[in-house]
Amino acid sequence: MRRRPGLVLLAAIAALALGASPATAAADDGEPALGIAHLLPNGMNLWEVPLAVEDPGLGTPQLVTSLTTGGFSYAYSRTETGDFGDVTGTDDGSPDWLVSHRQPNGGVLLWVVGGGPDTTPRLWADLRGGGWSWDASRQLVGDVNGDGLDDVVSVHRNPLSARDVRANVWVHLNTGTGFAAPALWAQLSTVSMVRLSLEPFSQVRYMLGDVDGDGRDDLVTTDGDTAVGWPFALRHFVHHNTGAGFAVNDSFAGGLAREGWSFAASRELMADVTGDGMEDLVTVHAQGGGGILLWVRPGSGSFVADTPVLMADLRTGGWSYASSRQVAADVDGDGRDDVVSAHDQPGGGMLLWAHRSHENRVFEEPVVLGDLRGGGWDYWSSRASVGHRTAV
């Protein structure tokens, strides 16, 4: 997107670096990098874009690998970055990749691409039997057992009846050399006496985040209820990680329809914007006249706050909900997660913007981290997630 035409990358770096304060309670996950999967006619490219302001390569894409053989498909895969360990024995600390790939029979293969010079995909889980379906599942990446390695959490649609459609939550623990057999950690249902159950993925969204700061990711769900007379347009539930499951939590934070909240016009991400070690819920909300608002519900114990805090008003300057996406990353190393936006550009490609979190619970004026408007970049043919470079 276009804002403040005179802004240059060096000015952005200086603005981010000035006033940075040391972290307090938050842990250092390593330098963040944006992992971008980009469509190719016969597969996809995996790119890494440094996001740390002290990195000399800030905002400059670096090609990790091209997956153009072996049947890899951009359309029939989902990609996430994470830290799966020394996948190949030559790990250089770069983020690893998970490629969840659809199979001809509808099942799933979970491939891992290690960080380092050997980018050969390793098959870490074969889910082509047992009722697994790529179309009916989503894979999330996070550390659910607190061992420092990322695991995979699969949310799988489970229709028990026309009225009772549930979501089974399976955990594939990371053994260091593969993913263990999936274990059922929760069976979630939104069925009630006044409505049919809500459909996973289309009416319920799922995320992982450490809401209570115990080092293990919890499961956070957001749904949009359509029951007549129901006041909440958004409901956020935290399913606390017990170490062996995700507990059902009857308490929730909600957004009222009469206050303008909308499930269809919003999306969420987990980020520790306060630096207290507990991840907060960030809501990106589309506005009727154009642009977006960024709201935060601080994490507190097993819950997120019921009252959201408005952190940024981006209703002017060309901001677009439909033409942007957001991720969380601590770009300045102050221990507080910032929000990074990738925004489509009219002439093609995209710009990467940083909304730096401030200690007084606002996001500062966004500045450019990376300019991807040339070289064949296309916002609509790419997707992104955040990984971290760690010391080896």
Disulfide bonds with the S-S distance in Angstrom:
none
